Every structure is written in C-alpha cells, then in structure tokens.
Amino acid sequence: MTTDAKVRSARWISADPDGLLISSWGDQNVAYQKASGLTHFLNESSVRILLEILLTAKTTHEIAQELAGHDYDTSLEDISRQLEGILLRFEELGLIDREIEA
C-alpha cells in the first residue's frame, strides 16, 4: 500500500481532545495544546477540520465529503488531495493521530 493510500484509508482522531483549546478572533484562529504548551495559528478551514475530527474519527474521504458541502468550486477529489497534506502536517504537529485498528 502506498503512502498516499495509507493516508486516504486512515481514520484520523484528535491526539488529545481535552488538551486542545481553539479560540477565534475574527479571521484569526489559535489552537493551544495544553500538554506541549505549543500554540498553532490556523486558517478557518484548518479549524473546521480539527473540530470535525474532534467529534469522531473520520477517514480523509469522509472529511472531504463534509467539507465539499461548503465549497462548491472545488471537486471532492481536489479536497481529498489537499486534506492529505494537511492531515499529515497535523499529525506531525501532534494535533491528531491515526486511529489504531484493533
């Protein structure tokens, strides 16, 4: 399985939902991780992605489907492709984890 396929098939979940605080002021968004003390400045789409992931674990495709309902100018395939990079970056920052299958 290629890396892209692994990213697409993974289920993503918050690394620590209770330890992530998100605040917004106008078009400025900040995510603060209590455990690490790190602060991340995020755009509105990234905040939406984190909030959807925080609710339940979802695949890249499931997240793209939800986001597609709000963006009529971008195809589902394009949204999924963009999400792959975003999700990998969030994982690298420790904001999310890949859910481990039992």
Secondary structure, DSSP 8 states (H G I E B T S, - for coil): --HHHHHHH-EEEES-GGGEEEEEETTEEEEEETTT--EEEE-HHHHHHHHHHHHS-EEHHHHHHHHHTT-TTS-HHHHHHHHHHHHHHHHHHTSEEE----
